[in-house]
Amino acid sequence: MKDDKGLYYYPDPMNKQERMYVRENDGVIEFRLWSSRSPEVWERHGWLDMSIIQRAAEIQKQRGGKAPLAIYDMDSATFLLKNDK
């Protein structure tokens, strides 16, 4: 799907309140979360590539938390970017 912010998919298909935007930057796929319930997330968090996401997930794991890696779907991102060209 696509809107004025760019290409996106729903990380949870049952929740249309959140969108994961994707783009390609110098050959690297990047992700950015938007939430209608927390619009400040878009402003606070910029575009992230998988290496940054995985490092953050490891830190979260070390702190005893659970990292939400499942919302960053490389297959969906690749599909959207490929079909937008």
PDB file with SEQRES, HELIX, SHEET and CRYST1 records, atoms N, CA, C and O in Angstrom:
SEQRES   1 A   85  MET LYS ASP ASP LYS GLY LEU TYR TYR TYR PRO ASP PRO          
SEQRES   2 A   85  MET ASN LYS GLN GLU ARG MET TYR VAL ARG GLU ASN ASP          
SEQRES   3 A   85  GLY VAL ILE GLU PHE ARG LEU TRP SER SER ARG SER PRO          
SEQRES   4 A   85  GLU VAL TRP GLU ARG HIS GLY TRP LEU ASP MET SER ILE          
SEQRES   5 A   85  ILE GLN ARG ALA ALA GLU ILE GLN LYS GLN ARG GLY GLY          
SEQRES   6 A   85  LYS ALA PRO LEU ALA ILE TYR ASP MET ASP SER ALA THR          
SEQRES   7 A   85  PHE LEU LEU LYS ASN ASP LYS                                  
HELIX    1 AA1 GLU A   40  ARG A   44  1                                   5    
HELIX    2 AA2 MET A   50  GLN A   62  1                                  13    
HELIX    3 AA3 LEU A   69  ILE A   71  5                                   3    
HELIX    4 AA4 MET A   74  ASP A   84  1                                  11    
SHEET    1 AA1 5 LYS A   2  ASP A   3  0                                        
SHEET    2 AA1 5 GLY A   6  TYR A   9 -1                                        
SHEET    3 AA1 5 GLU A  18  ASN A  25 -1                                        
SHEET    4 AA1 5 VAL A  28  SER A  35 -1                                        
SHEET    5 AA1 5 LEU A  48  ASP A  49 -1                                        
CRYST1    1.000    1.000    1.000  90.00  90.00  90.00 P 1           1          
ATOM      1  N   MET A   1       0.829  -1.155   0.000  1.00  0.00           N  
ATOM      2  CA  MET A   1       0.000   0.000   0.000  1.00  0.00           C  
ATOM      3  C   MET A   1       0.888   1.238   0.000  1.00  0.00           C  
ATOM      4  O   MET A   1       2.072   1.177   0.331  1.00  0.00           O  
ATOM      5  N   LYS A   2       0.294   2.349  -0.375  1.00  0.00           N  
ATOM      6  CA  LYS A   2       1.074   3.573  -0.497  1.00  0.00           C  
ATOM      7  C   LYS A   2       0.193   4.771  -0.182  1.00  0.00           C  
ATOM      8  O   LYS A   2      -0.976   4.822  -0.565  1.00  0.00           O  
ATOM      9  N   ASP A   3       0.772   5.731   0.521  1.00  0.00           N  
ATOM     10  CA  ASP A   3       0.084   6.992   0.774  1.00  0.00           C  
ATOM     11  C   ASP A   3       1.111   8.121   0.680  1.00  0.00           C  
ATOM     12  O   ASP A   3       2.201   7.928   0.140  1.00  0.00           O  
ATOM     13  N   ASP A   4       0.768   9.291   1.201  1.00  0.00           N  
ATOM     14  CA  ASP A   4       1.673  10.437   1.090  1.00  0.00           C  
ATOM     15  C   ASP A   4       2.988  10.261   1.850  1.00  0.00           C  
ATOM     16  O   ASP A   4       3.961  10.951   1.545  1.00  0.00           O  
ATOM     17  N   LYS A   5       3.044   9.366   2.821  1.00  0.00           N  
ATOM     18  CA  LYS A   5       4.287   9.100   3.553  1.00  0.00           C  
ATOM     19  C   LYS A   5       5.155   8.064   2.840  1.00  0.00           C  
ATOM     20  O   LYS A   5       6.361   7.993   3.080  1.00  0.00           O  
ATOM     21  N   GLY A   6       4.548   7.266   1.969  1.00  0.00           N  
ATOM     22  CA  GLY A   6       5.301   6.257   1.240  1.00  0.00           C  
ATOM     23  C   GLY A   6       4.639   4.896   1.247  1.00  0.00           C  
ATOM     24  O   GLY A   6       3.434   4.770   1.467  1.00  0.00           O  
ATOM     25  N   LEU A   7       5.455   3.873   1.001  1.00  0.00           N  
ATOM     26  CA  LEU A   7       4.988   2.488   0.970  1.00  0.00           C  
ATOM     27  C   LEU A   7       4.877   1.952   2.388  1.00  0.00           C  
ATOM     28  O   LEU A   7       5.715   2.250   3.240  1.00  0.00           O  
ATOM     29  N   TYR A   8       3.838   1.156   2.639  1.00  0.00           N  
ATOM     30  CA  TYR A   8       3.676   0.605   3.983  1.00  0.00           C  
ATOM     31  C   TYR A   8       2.945  -0.728   3.952  1.00  0.00           C  
ATOM     32  O   TYR A   8       2.295  -1.092   2.971  1.00  0.00           O  
ATOM     33  N   TYR A   9       3.077  -1.440   5.063  1.00  0.00           N  
ATOM     34  CA  TYR A   9       2.284  -2.642   5.329  1.00  0.00           C  
ATOM     35  C   TYR A   9       1.808  -2.556   6.767  1.00  0.00           C  
ATOM     36  O   TYR A   9       2.317  -1.757   7.553  1.00  0.00           O  
ATOM     37  N   TYR A  10       0.833  -3.380   7.104  1.00  0.00           N  
ATOM     38  CA  TYR A  10       0.340  -3.435   8.479  1.00  0.00           C  
ATOM     39  C   TYR A  10       1.109  -4.523   9.231  1.00  0.00           C  
ATOM     40  O   TYR A  10       1.000  -5.696   8.874  1.00  0.00           O  
ATOM     41  N   PRO A  11       1.883  -4.169  10.259  1.00  0.00           N  
ATOM     42  CA  PRO A  11       2.625  -5.186  11.011  1.00  0.00           C  
ATOM     43  C   PRO A  11       1.703  -6.230  11.630  1.00  0.00           C  
ATOM     44  O   PRO A  11       2.059  -7.404  11.729  1.00  0.00           O  
ATOM     45  N   ASP A  12       0.530  -5.798  12.041  1.00  0.00           N  
ATOM     46  CA  ASP A  12      -0.520  -6.690  12.540  1.00  0.00           C  
ATOM     47  C   ASP A  12      -1.741  -6.437  11.658  1.00  0.00           C  
ATOM     48  O   ASP A  12      -2.405  -5.412  11.812  1.00  0.00           O  
ATOM     49  N   PRO A  13      -2.045  -7.349  10.743  1.00  0.00           N  
ATOM     50  CA  PRO A  13      -3.152  -7.127   9.808  1.00  0.00           C  
ATOM     51  C   PRO A  13      -4.499  -6.835  10.470  1.00  0.00           C  
ATOM     52  O   PRO A  13      -5.392  -6.277   9.832  1.00  0.00           O  
ATOM     53  N   MET A  14      -4.650  -7.203  11.727  1.00  0.00           N  
ATOM     54  CA  MET A  14      -5.904  -6.934  12.436  1.00  0.00           C  
ATOM     55  C   MET A  14      -5.931  -5.524  13.037  1.00  0.00           C  
ATOM     56  O   MET A  14      -6.975  -5.065  13.500  1.00  0.00           O  
ATOM     57  N   ASN A  15      -4.801  -4.851  13.030  1.00  0.00           N  
ATOM     58  CA  ASN A  15      -4.695  -3.520  13.630  1.00  0.00           C  
ATOM     59  C   ASN A  15      -4.347  -2.501  12.546  1.00  0.00           C  
ATOM     60  O   ASN A  15      -3.191  -2.390  12.138  1.00  0.00           O  
ATOM     61  N   LYS A  16      -5.336  -1.774  12.093  1.00  0.00           N  
ATOM     62  CA  LYS A  16      -5.116  -0.769  11.051  1.00  0.00           C  
ATOM     63  C   LYS A  16      -4.656   0.566  11.639  1.00  0.00           C  
ATOM     64  O   LYS A  16      -4.515   1.548  10.911  1.00  0.00           O  
ATOM     65  N   GLN A  17      -4.422   0.604  12.946  1.00  0.00           N  
ATOM     66  CA  GLN A  17      -3.969   1.823  13.616  1.00  0.00           C  
ATOM     67  C   GLN A  17      -2.456   2.031  13.493  1.00  0.00           C  
ATOM     68  O   GLN A  17      -1.951   3.118  13.776  1.00  0.00           O  
ATOM     69  N   GLU A  18      -1.736   0.986  13.070  1.00  0.00           N  
ATOM     70  CA  GLU A  18      -0.284   1.081  12.937  1.00  0.00           C  
ATOM     71  C   GLU A  18       0.147   0.644  11.547  1.00  0.00           C  
ATOM     72  O   GLU A  18      -0.370  -0.319  10.982  1.00  0.00           O  
ATOM     73  N   ARG A  19       1.099   1.377  11.022  1.00  0.00           N  
ATOM     74  CA  ARG A  19       1.658   1.063   9.709  1.00  0.00           C  
ATOM     75  C   ARG A  19       3.178   1.048   9.812  1.00  0.00           C  
ATOM     76  O   ARG A  19       3.780   1.838  10.539  1.00  0.00           O  
ATOM     77  N   MET A  20       3.772   0.138   9.073  1.00  0.00           N  
ATOM     78  CA  MET A  20       5.224   0.115   8.974  1.00  0.00           C  
ATOM     79  C   MET A  20       5.579   0.590   7.563  1.00  0.00           C  
ATOM     80  O   MET A  20       5.255  -0.060   6.569  1.00  0.00           O  
ATOM     81  N   TYR A  21       6.243   1.727   7.507  1.00  0.00           N  
ATOM     82  CA  TYR A  21       6.670   2.281   6.228  1.00  0.00           C  
ATOM     83  C   TYR A  21       8.027   1.707   5.864  1.00  0.00           C  
ATOM     84  O   TYR A  21       8.844   1.402   6.733  1.00  0.00           O  
ATOM     85  N   VAL A  22       8.253   1.564   4.567  1.00  0.00           N  
ATOM     86  CA  VAL A  22       9.517   1.017   4.076  1.00  0.00           C  
ATOM     87  C   VAL A  22      10.035   1.881   2.935  1.00  0.00           C  
ATOM     88  O   VAL A  22       9.273   2.479   2.175  1.00  0.00           O  
ATOM     89  N   ARG A  23      11.340   1.922   2.846  1.00  0.00           N  
ATOM     90  CA  ARG A  23      11.983   2.602   1.722  1.00  0.00           C  
ATOM     91  C   ARG A  23      13.338   1.958   1.494  1.00  0.00           C  
ATOM     92  O   ARG A  23      13.856   1.233   2.343  1.00  0.00           O  
ATOM     93  N   GLU A  24      13.897   2.240   0.330  1.00  0.00           N  
ATOM     94  CA  GLU A  24      15.247   1.788   0.027  1.00  0.00           C  
ATOM     95  C   GLU A  24      16.138   3.018  -0.004  1.00  0.00           C  
ATOM     96  O   GLU A  24      15.830   3.995  -0.686  1.00  0.00           O  
ATOM     97  N   ASN A  25      17.232   2.975   0.724  1.00  0.00           N  
ATOM     98  CA  ASN A  25      18.159   4.092   0.819  1.00  0.00           C  
ATOM     99  C   ASN A  25      19.560   3.568   0.527  1.00  0.00           C  
ATOM    100  O   ASN A  25      20.133   2.837   1.335  1.00  0.00           O  
ATOM    101  N   ASP A  26      20.107   3.937  -0.616  1.00  0.00           N  
ATOM    102  CA  ASP A  26      21.434   3.452  -1.032  1.00  0.00           C  
ATOM    103  C   ASP A  26      21.517   1.931  -1.004  1.00  0.00           C  
ATOM    104  O   ASP A  26      22.521   1.367  -0.570  1.00  0.00           O  
ATOM    105  N   GLY A  27      20.457   1.268  -1.467  1.00  0.00           N  
ATOM    106  CA  GLY A  27      20.434  -0.185  -1.546  1.00  0.00           C  
ATOM    107  C   GLY A  27      20.091  -0.900  -0.252  1.00  0.00           C  
ATOM    108  O   GLY A  27      20.079  -2.130  -0.208  1.00  0.00           O  
ATOM    109  N   VAL A  28      19.811  -0.143   0.804  1.00  0.00           N  
ATOM    110  CA  VAL A  28      19.483  -0.723   2.110  1.00  0.00           C  
ATOM    111  C   VAL A  28      18.011  -0.461   2.415  1.00  0.00           C  
ATOM    112  O   VAL A  28      17.539   0.669   2.293  1.00  0.00           O  
ATOM    113  N   ILE A  29      17.292  -1.501   2.810  1.00  0.00           N  
ATOM    114  CA  ILE A  29      15.883  -1.347   3.173  1.00  0.00           C  
ATOM    115  C   ILE A  29      15.793  -0.783   4.582  1.00  0.00           C  
ATOM    116  O   ILE A  29      16.455  -1.253   5.507  1.00  0.00           O  
ATOM    117  N   GLU A  30      14.946   0.248   4.720  1.00  0.00           N  
ATOM    118  CA  GLU A  30      14.747   0.903   6.013  1.00  0.00           C  
ATOM    119  C   GLU A  30      13.271   0.879   6.391  1.00  0.00           C  
ATOM    120  O   GLU A  30      12.390   0.825   5.533  1.00  0.00           O  
ATOM    121  N   PHE A  31      13.025   0.920   7.695  1.00  0.00           N  
ATOM    122  CA  PHE A  31      11.673   0.837   8.255  1.00  0.00           C  
ATOM    123  C   PHE A  31      11.408   2.053   9.141  1.00  0.00           C  
ATOM    124  O   PHE A  31      12.317   2.621   9.746  1.00  0.00           O  
ATOM    125  N   ARG A  32      10.120   2.432   9.195  1.00  0.00           N  
ATOM    126  CA  ARG A  32       9.712   3.520  10.101  1.00  0.00           C  
ATOM    127  C   ARG A  32       8.259   3.293  10.506  1.00  0.00           C  
ATOM    128  O   ARG A  32       7.382   3.147   9.655  1.00  0.00           O  
ATOM    129  N   LEU A  33       8.020   3.266  11.797  1.00  0.00           N  
ATOM    130  CA  LEU A  33       6.688   2.972  12.331  1.00  0.00           C  
ATOM    131  C   LEU A  33       5.850   4.239  12.463  1.00  0.00           C  
ATOM    132  O   LEU A  33       6.347   5.286  12.876  1.00  0.00           O  
ATOM    133  N   TRP A  34       4.566   4.127  12.106  1.00  0.00           N  
ATOM    134  CA  TRP A  34       3.579   5.183  12.314  1.00  0.00           C  
ATOM    135  C   TRP A  34       2.408   4.575  13.072  1.00  0.00           C  
ATOM    136  O   TRP A  34       1.976   3.461  12.775  1.00  0.00           O  
ATOM    137  N   SER A  35       1.900   5.309  14.050  1.00  0.00           N  
ATOM    138  CA  SER A  35       0.759   4.850  14.839  1.00  0.00           C  
ATOM    139  C   SER A  35      -0.219   6.000  15.009  1.00  0.00           C  
ATOM    140  O   SER A  35       0.170   7.095  15.414  1.00  0.00           O  
ATOM    141  N   SER A  36      -1.489   5.758  14.700  1.00  0.00           N  
ATOM    142  CA  SER A  36      -2.499   6.805  14.880  1.00  0.00           C  
ATOM    143  C   SER A  36      -2.726   7.093  16.363  1.00  0.00           C  
ATOM    144  O   SER A  36      -3.132   8.197  16.725  1.00  0.00           O  
ATOM    145  N   ARG A  37      -2.467   6.112  17.215  1.00  0.00           N  
ATOM    146  CA  ARG A  37      -2.628   6.308  18.664  1.00  0.00           C  
ATOM    147  C   ARG A  37      -1.458   7.052  19.287  1.00  0.00           C  
ATOM    148  O   ARG A  37      -1.602   7.672  20.341  1.00  0.00           O  
ATOM    149  N   SER A  38      -0.306   6.991  18.642  1.00  0.00           N  
ATOM    150  CA  SER A  38       0.904   7.656  19.158  1.00  0.00           C  
ATOM    151  C   SER A  38       1.652   8.317  17.998  1.00  0.00           C  
ATOM    152  O   SER A  38       2.722   7.848  17.611  1.00  0.00           O  
ATOM    153  N   PRO A  39       1.106   9.392  17.445  1.00  0.00           N  
ATOM    154  CA  PRO A  39       1.749  10.018  16.285  1.00  0.00           C  
ATOM    155  C   PRO A  39       3.162  10.532  16.565  1.00  0.00           C  
ATOM    156  O   PRO A  39       3.944  10.736  15.636  1.00  0.00           O  
ATOM    157  N   GLU A  40       3.490  10.740  17.834  1.00  0.00           N  
ATOM    158  CA  GLU A  40       4.832  11.214  18.176  1.00  0.00           C  
ATOM    159  C   GLU A  40       5.907  10.176  17.861  1.00  0.00           C  
ATOM    160  O   GLU A  40       7.082  10.521  17.734  1.00  0.00           O  
ATOM    161  N   VAL A  41       5.515   8.914  17.734  1.00  0.00           N  
ATOM    162  CA  VAL A  41       6.481   7.861  17.375  1.00  0.00           C  
ATOM    163  C   VAL A  41       7.126   8.196  16.034  1.00  0.00           C  
ATOM    164  O   VAL A  41       8.335   8.032  15.872  1.00  0.00           O  
ATOM    165  N   TRP A  42       6.341   8.658  15.082  1.00  0.00           N  
ATOM    166  CA  TRP A  42       6.854   9.009  13.752  1.00  0.00           C  
ATOM    167  C   TRP A  42       7.894  10.125  13.864  1.00  0.00           C  
ATOM    168  O   TRP A  42       8.926  10.095  13.194  1.00  0.00           O  
ATOM    169  N   GLU A  43       7.613  11.093  14.706  1.00  0.00           N  
ATOM    170  CA  GLU A  43       8.520  12.230  14.854  1.00  0.00           C  
ATOM    171  C   GLU A  43       9.791  11.865  15.626  1.00  0.00           C  
ATOM    172  O   GLU A  43      10.876  12.339  15.291  1.00  0.00           O  
ATOM    173  N   ARG A  44       9.663  11.035  16.645  1.00  0.00           N  
ATOM    174  CA  ARG A  44      10.811  10.690  17.494  1.00  0.00           C  
ATOM    175  C   ARG A  44      11.770   9.706  16.848  1.00  0.00           C  
ATOM    176  O   ARG A  44      12.980   9.775  17.063  1.00  0.00           O  
ATOM    177  N   HIS A  45      11.234   8.803  16.065  1.00  0.00           N  
ATOM    178  CA  HIS A  45      12.045   7.723  15.499  1.00  0.00           C  
ATOM    179  C   HIS A  45      12.156   7.878  13.993  1.00  0.00           C  
ATOM    180  O   HIS A  45      11.153   7.932  13.282  1.00  0.00           O  
ATOM    181  N   GLY A  46      13.375   7.948  13.528  1.00  0.00           N  
ATOM    182  CA  GLY A  46      13.614   8.070  12.097  1.00  0.00           C  
ATOM    183  C   GLY A  46      13.607   6.718  11.406  1.00  0.00           C  
ATOM    184  O   GLY A  46      13.099   5.731  11.938  1.00  0.00           O  
ATOM    185  N   TRP A  47      14.172   6.695  10.226  1.00  0.00           N  
ATOM    186  CA  TRP A  47      14.266   5.473   9.440  1.00  0.00           C  
ATOM    187  C   TRP A  47      15.360   4.578  10.015  1.00  0.00           C  
ATOM    188  O   TRP A  47      16.450   5.048  10.339  1.00  0.00           O  
ATOM    189  N   LEU A  48      15.058   3.279  10.138  1.00  0.00           N  
ATOM    190  CA  LEU A  48      15.986   2.312  10.724  1.00  0.00           C  
ATOM    191  C   LEU A  48      16.221   1.157   9.766  1.00  0.00           C  
ATOM    192  O   LEU A  48      15.279   0.631   9.173  1.00  0.00           O  
ATOM    193  N   ASP A  49      17.489   0.761   9.616  1.00  0.00           N  
ATOM    194  CA  ASP A  49      17.756  -0.438   8.819  1.00  0.00           C  
ATOM    195  C   ASP A  49      17.841  -1.648   9.753  1.00  0.00           C  
ATOM    196  O   ASP A  49      17.871  -1.498  10.974  1.00  0.00           O  
ATOM    197  N   MET A  50      17.879  -2.832   9.172  1.00  0.00           N  
ATOM    198  CA  MET A  50      17.822  -4.058   9.977  1.00  0.00           C  
ATOM    199  C   MET A  50      19.018  -4.206  10.917  1.00  0.00           C  
ATOM    200  O   MET A  50      18.879  -4.790  11.992  1.00  0.00           O  
ATOM    201  N   SER A  51      20.174  -3.697  10.541  1.00  0.00           N  
ATOM    202  CA  SER A  51      21.319  -3.828  11.452  1.00  0.00           C  
ATOM    203  C   SER A  51      21.078  -3.027  12.732  1.00  0.00           C  
ATOM    204  O   SER A  51      21.418  -3.490  13.820  1.00  0.00           O  
ATOM    205  N   ILE A  52      20.506  -1.852  12.614  1.00  0.00           N  
ATOM    206  CA  ILE A  52      20.174  -1.049  13.799  1.00  0.00           C  
ATOM    207  C   ILE A  52      19.084  -1.734  14.611  1.00  0.00           C  
ATOM    208  O   ILE A  52      19.161  -1.801  15.837  1.00  0.00           O  
ATOM    209  N   ILE A  53      18.075  -2.238  13.923  1.00  0.00           N  
ATOM    210  CA  ILE A  53      16.953  -2.914  14.592  1.00  0.00           C  
ATOM    211  C   ILE A  53      17.449  -4.134  15.358  1.00  0.00           C  
ATOM    212  O   ILE A  53      17.038  -4.362  16.496  1.00  0.00           O  
ATOM    213  N   GLN A  54      18.324  -4.914  14.744  1.00  0.00           N  
ATOM    214  CA  GLN A  54      18.843  -6.113  15.406  1.00  0.00           C  
ATOM    215  C   GLN A  54      19.729  -5.772  16.602  1.00  0.00           C  
ATOM    216  O   GLN A  54      19.704  -6.476  17.611  1.00  0.00           O  
ATOM    217  N   ARG A  55      20.507  -4.703  16.497  1.00  0.00           N  
ATOM    218  CA  ARG A  55      21.329  -4.279  17.648  1.00  0.00           C  
ATOM    219  C   ARG A  55      20.444  -3.826  18.799  1.00  0.00           C  
ATOM    220  O   ARG A  55      20.702  -4.158  19.956  1.00  0.00           O  
ATOM    221  N   ALA A  56      19.402  -3.067  18.480  1.00  0.00           N  
ATOM    222  CA  ALA A  56      18.468  -2.611  19.521  1.00  0.00           C  
ATOM    223  C   ALA A  56      17.753  -3.799  20.161  1.00  0.00           C  
ATOM    224  O   ALA A  56      17.524  -3.810  21.370  1.00  0.00           O  
ATOM    225  N   ALA A  57      17.403  -4.796  19.353  1.00  0.00           N  
ATOM    226  CA  ALA A  57      16.739  -5.991  19.877  1.00  0.00           C  
ATOM    227  C   ALA A  57      17.653  -6.747  20.833  1.00  0.00           C  
ATOM    228  O   ALA A  57      17.199  -7.263  21.854  1.00  0.00           O  
ATOM    229  N   GLU A  58      18.921  -6.810  20.507  1.00  0.00           N  
ATOM    230  CA  GLU A  58      19.877  -7.492  21.384  1.00  0.00           C  
ATOM    231  C   GLU A  58      20.009  -6.758  22.720  1.00  0.00           C  
ATOM    232  O   GLU A  58      20.067  -7.390  23.775  1.00  0.00           O  
ATOM    233  N   ILE A  59      20.055  -5.442  22.673  1.00  0.00           N  
ATOM    234  CA  ILE A  59      20.121  -4.651  23.910  1.00  0.00           C  
ATOM    235  C   ILE A  59      18.870  -4.889  24.747  1.00  0.00           C  
ATOM    236  O   ILE A  59      18.948  -5.079  25.961  1.00  0.00           O  
ATOM    237  N   GLN A  60      17.716  -4.875  24.085  1.00  0.00           N  
ATOM    238  CA  GLN A  60      16.447  -5.115  24.788  1.00  0.00           C  
ATOM    239  C   GLN A  60      16.446  -6.495  25.441  1.00  0.00           C  
ATOM    240  O   GLN A  60      15.994  -6.655  26.576  1.00  0.00           O  
ATOM    241  N   LYS A  61      16.951  -7.480  24.720  1.00  0.00           N  
ATOM    242  CA  LYS A  61      17.019  -8.848  25.243  1.00  0.00           C  
ATOM    243  C   LYS A  61      17.939  -8.919  26.464  1.00  0.00           C  
ATOM    244  O   LYS A  61      17.616  -9.580  27.451  1.00  0.00           O  
ATOM    245  N   GLN A  62      19.076  -8.243  26.396  1.00  0.00           N  
ATOM    246  CA  GLN A  62      20.018  -8.228  27.518  1.00  0.00           C  
ATOM    247  C   GLN A  62      19.403  -7.585  28.755  1.00  0.00           C  
ATOM    248  O   GLN A  62      19.764  -7.923  29.882  1.00  0.00           O  
ATOM    249  N   ARG A  63      18.487  -6.671  28.542  1.00  0.00           N  
ATOM    250  CA  ARG A  63      17.809  -5.996  29.656  1.00  0.00           C  
ATOM    251  C   ARG A  63      16.605  -6.785  30.161  1.00  0.00           C  
ATOM    252  O   ARG A  63      15.895  -6.342  31.063  1.00  0.00           O  
ATOM    253  N   GLY A  64      16.387  -7.948  29.575  1.00  0.00           N  
ATOM    254  CA  GLY A  64      15.296  -8.808  30.021  1.00  0.00           C  
ATOM    255  C   GLY A  64      13.973  -8.568  29.327  1.00  0.00           C  
ATOM    256  O   GLY A  64      12.958  -9.153  29.705  1.00  0.00           O  
ATOM    257  N   GLY A  65      13.973  -7.725  28.328  1.00  0.00           N  
ATOM    258  CA  GLY A  65      12.738  -7.432  27.605  1.00  0.00           C  
ATOM    259  C   GLY A  65      12.597  -8.278  26.356  1.00  0.00           C  
ATOM    260  O   GLY A  65      13.477  -9.064  26.005  1.00  0.00           O  
ATOM    261  N   LYS A  66      11.483  -8.098  25.706  1.00  0.00           N  
ATOM    262  CA  LYS A  66      11.223  -8.808  24.460  1.00  0.00           C  
ATOM    263  C   LYS A  66      11.233  -7.800  23.315  1.00  0.00           C  
ATOM    264  O   LYS A  66      10.476  -6.829  23.322  1.00  0.00           O  
ATOM    265  N   ALA A  67      12.081  -8.035  22.353  1.00  0.00           N  
ATOM    266  CA  ALA A  67      12.192  -7.127  21.216  1.00  0.00           C  
ATOM    267  C   ALA A  67      11.127  -7.465  20.169  1.00  0.00           C  
ATOM    268  O   ALA A  67      10.915  -8.636  19.854  1.00  0.00           O  
ATOM    269  N   PRO A  68      10.472  -6.461  19.643  1.00  0.00           N  
ATOM    270  CA  PRO A  68       9.399  -6.698  18.669  1.00  0.00           C  
ATOM    271  C   PRO A  68       9.916  -6.879  17.239  1.00  0.00           C  
ATOM    272  O   PRO A  68       9.496  -6.160  16.332  1.00  0.00           O  
ATOM    273  N   LEU A  69      10.812  -7.822  17.039  1.00  0.00           N  
ATOM    274  CA  LEU A  69      11.392  -8.019  15.711  1.00  0.00           C  
ATOM    275  C   LEU A  69      10.368  -8.428  14.659  1.00  0.00           C  
ATOM    276  O   LEU A  69      10.559  -8.151  13.475  1.00  0.00           O  
ATOM    277  N   ALA A  70       9.304  -9.071  15.065  1.00  0.00           N  
ATOM    278  CA  ALA A  70       8.321  -9.585  14.103  1.00  0.00           C  
ATOM    279  C   ALA A  70       7.656  -8.480  13.286  1.00  0.00           C  
ATOM    280  O   ALA A  70       7.185  -8.738  12.179  1.00  0.00           O  
ATOM    281  N   ILE A  71       7.610  -7.266  13.807  1.00  0.00           N  
ATOM    282  CA  ILE A  71       6.945  -6.199  13.049  1.00  0.00           C  
ATOM    283  C   ILE A  71       7.795  -5.710  11.883  1.00  0.00           C  
ATOM    284  O   ILE A  71       7.284  -5.049  10.979  1.00  0.00           O  
ATOM    285  N   TYR A  72       9.089  -6.029  11.894  1.00  0.00           N  
ATOM    286  CA  TYR A  72       9.985  -5.636  10.812  1.00  0.00           C  
ATOM    287  C   TYR A  72      10.092  -6.798   9.828  1.00  0.00           C  
ATOM    288  O   TYR A  72      10.931  -7.685   9.989  1.00  0.00           O  
ATOM    289  N   ASP A  73       9.248  -6.784   8.828  1.00  0.00           N  
ATOM    290  CA  ASP A  73       9.108  -7.905   7.899  1.00  0.00           C  
ATOM    291  C   ASP A  73       9.857  -7.608   6.596  1.00  0.00           C  
ATOM    292  O   ASP A  73       9.362  -6.886   5.731  1.00  0.00           O  
ATOM    293  N   MET A  74      11.043  -8.172   6.479  1.00  0.00           N  
ATOM    294  CA  MET A  74      11.872  -7.937   5.303  1.00  0.00           C  
ATOM    295  C   MET A  74      11.209  -8.455   4.030  1.00  0.00           C  
ATOM    296  O   MET A  74      11.354  -7.843   2.972  1.00  0.00           O  
ATOM    297  N   ASP A  75      10.488  -9.567   4.111  1.00  0.00           N  
ATOM    298  CA  ASP A  75       9.804 -10.100   2.929  1.00  0.00           C  
ATOM    299  C   ASP A  75       8.735  -9.135   2.431  1.00  0.00           C  
ATOM    300  O   ASP A  75       8.638  -8.886   1.230  1.00  0.00           O  
ATOM    301  N   SER A  76       7.938  -8.595   3.334  1.00  0.00           N  
ATOM    302  CA  SER A  76       6.909  -7.625   2.937  1.00  0.00           C  
ATOM    303  C   SER A  76       7.544  -6.372   2.360  1.00  0.00           C  
ATOM    304  O   SER A  76       7.080  -5.842   1.350  1.00  0.00           O  
ATOM    305  N   ALA A  77       8.600  -5.901   2.996  1.00  0.00           N  
ATOM    306  CA  ALA A  77       9.288  -4.701   2.520  1.00  0.00           C  
ATOM    307  C   ALA A  77       9.846  -4.912   1.116  1.00  0.00           C  
ATOM    308  O   ALA A  77       9.678  -4.063   0.241  1.00  0.00           O  
ATOM    309  N   THR A  78      10.504  -6.038   0.907  1.00  0.00           N  
ATOM    310  CA  THR A  78      11.077  -6.345  -0.398  1.00  0.00           C  
ATOM    311  C   THR A  78       9.988  -6.428  -1.458  1.00  0.00           C  
ATOM    312  O   THR A  78      10.151  -5.900  -2.558  1.00  0.00           O  
ATOM    313  N   PHE A  79       8.886  -7.083  -1.138  1.00  0.00           N  
ATOM    314  CA  PHE A  79       7.763  -7.210  -2.069  1.00  0.00           C  
ATOM    315  C   PHE A  79       7.221  -5.835  -2.458  1.00  0.00           C  
ATOM    316  O   PHE A  79       7.030  -5.553  -3.641  1.00  0.00           O  
ATOM    317  N   LEU A  80       6.975  -4.981  -1.468  1.00  0.00           N  
ATOM    318  CA  LEU A  80       6.432  -3.652  -1.746  1.00  0.00           C  
ATOM    319  C   LEU A  80       7.378  -2.833  -2.616  1.00  0.00           C  
ATOM    320  O   LEU A  80       6.949  -2.202  -3.582  1.00  0.00           O  
ATOM    321  N   LEU A  81       8.642  -2.844  -2.280  1.00  0.00           N  
ATOM    322  CA  LEU A  81       9.614  -2.056  -3.030  1.00  0.00           C  
ATOM    323  C   LEU A  81       9.770  -2.568  -4.458  1.00  0.00           C  
ATOM    324  O   LEU A  81       9.878  -1.779  -5.397  1.00  0.00           O  
ATOM    325  N   LYS A  82       9.782  -3.866  -4.616  1.00  0.00           N  
ATOM    326  CA  LYS A  82       9.918  -4.463  -5.949  1.00  0.00           C  
ATOM    327  C   LYS A  82       8.720  -4.112  -6.827  1.00  0.00           C  
ATOM    328  O   LYS A  82       8.884  -3.797  -8.006  1.00  0.00           O  
ATOM    329  N   ASN A  83       7.527  -4.164  -6.261  1.00  0.00           N  
ATOM    330  CA  ASN A  83       6.320  -3.920  -7.045  1.00  0.00           C  
ATOM    331  C   ASN A  83       6.000  -2.444  -7.234  1.00  0.00           C  
ATOM    332  O   ASN A  83       5.072  -2.106  -7.969  1.00  0.00           O  
ATOM    333  N   ASP A  84       6.744  -1.569  -6.590  1.00  0.00           N  
ATOM    334  CA  ASP A  84       6.530  -0.132  -6.757  1.00  0.00           C  
ATOM    335  C   ASP A  84       7.351   0.436  -7.909  1.00  0.00           C  
ATOM    336  O   ASP A  84       7.121   1.565  -8.341  1.00  0.00           O  
ATOM    337  N   LYS A  85       8.292  -0.335  -8.397  1.00  0.00           N  
ATOM    338  CA  LYS A  85       9.187   0.167  -9.461  1.00  0.00           C  
ATOM    339  C   LYS A  85       8.544   0.097 -10.816  1.00  0.00           C  
ATOM    340  O   LYS A  85       9.160   0.478 -11.811  1.00  0.00           O  
TER     341      LYS A  85                                                      
END                                                                             
